[in-house]
């Protein structure tokens, strides 16, 4: 599977109702770094109800500049949510979710270093 093939696909719930568009994915870094990088695994997808455009990195809680752009993207992506990879039942011409999927916050945790 190529990631660019997933972006902009329609996302359907278990009944076949469109719940939005796949606009981004979330990876999790697992384990200690290897020779080059630590291993990454796909954690979930970001579904946007109102647009097929990406967040441009503004889903990060600390990304808020330029202010007008941050506020515009916050408004444009209102109602967006994260679906864990394990809650995806099938991918064909659309992404089909399991009946028990959960809508989680798409925001990344704020880095407190």
Secondary structure, DSSP 4 states (H G I P E B T S, - for coil): --HHHHTT-EEE-TTS-EEEEEEEEEEEEESS--SSS-EEEEEEEEEESS-SS--TTTTBTT---SHHHHHHHHHHTTT-EEEEGGGEEEESSSEEE-TT---B--PBPPP--
